[in-house]
């Protein structure tokens, strides 16, 4: 297993789920998802236990799902409620049901041990509910790339100068040191570029006539949610780090969902403290984000293609890789923890440890 299972992953935006049966795959698990008559989103194992036909190829019977092969029918909890031609319903006639939580227009699914599905652990930000901030859902970026490559790209400010020179970066940041903090969750990498021309993004939205001080803070929450806090302020304002809200500030959110080993979906959106309720601004920002993320897609898919080819030697790591290296190590630790069972402290131990 190369995925963290005991975690909440984004299945899509609220707008993506309606009456129709929708097939969704997360961490190699196929699910059928739909919205009930009461408006709740359901996620069931997308495989009938009889002949294994995906339930997504069946049909709705009220809030239940009927298999399209022999008509076995399952309710929202995954329990079989009908087998045509027989009255007895075997205990083994069920499909797994997954915990679903919908908030802020985002649909989350818990993919691991369902007894551990704690909704308090779902990613959230105070700005979602703050009237001084505007939340705007973007798109779903489909990448033929392993999710680890996608996620570590989102804790790497150094690539911006080279991959996004006309949108999110420019040459003035190439040699500016990157700071990294790895002890907590999230892993954070950041840097300030002082007294430099505004990047393309803020040339459009900042209204800056001269040089700016700008920042990038890359926050990577395990296992794979990233928040890029970036913005600008006029250089003469001499903006301090803790006063970033006084500048033009944007949070770009990336909900990175592993589909399988070589396919990832990045649902992206943004929060901003400027142009509140201005949908034209949202559309303009989306256009620039699409340009920038298409540049990421080209790089990440090319990397994946080369990773799939035979390699004569291991890739090297350089100074800017501190954040990504720690991220991969911590993902390995989470996966290893899920593969073992902690039985707690023994009542009458035969071994005495002095560590």
C-alpha angles and dihedrals in degrees: 000000000000099000134082102239102181094073142091114253130187112251094182146294119306088250090063095068127070140130095311122091108253125195113222126178122200125169089352091303116124115215135179112221133187142149118257126225087263091055099254121135115234128199120196133172105272097226129084109227091224108062097348097246109159110257088221085075090058129071143254120263100188104300092338128089122231120204112240094221108056104352102254106163129210131193128222092276092055094253117141109241100174140026111181112234098021138066101206117085111203117223089237091060099096142099126223117261122210127212112252129194125184122197137146089010092300126117116214127190127195108223104188139053101349092212087068096053098125110175090200087072095061112115114259140163130204089227090070088073099031113108089211089067131064119217119204127179115220130185142298112257112208114208131185089217140102111265093237091063090048094048097045089052084063094060094048116091091171096074093059095079092056106031098039106031095148102038118025102010147019139194094275091079099049097103100028109121119251118223119212132196115186108162099091141032115297108045105222132203120177149158141179124224108203128203097358136131114277117259119248092264094059094039084071101038108023100058090218117166097185141021121320142201108235137181142201121199114181112198116187114191115197129284099015119318116118131192117192109198108196136157150130143237132186109274092234089061089067090209117206122224095249092051098061091127087069089066130058100286131185133180113207107199123203120190101194111201120189110220096176138325094294105024128071135173119210112198104198133189138152143227119207140182094209135068091021113199091002104133092182088062090050091054092048091050091048090054092053093044090052090053092049096044091048086059090053090048092054092051097043095047091048089051091050092050090054092045088057092056124082112275126207094200140013120266115259125240124220136192096278091059096077095104096045092046093053090045093056092047092052092048089053090051092051091050092048091050090054091052094059132058120228108215093185128233114335117244096221107019121196091199124065115203122202098184 
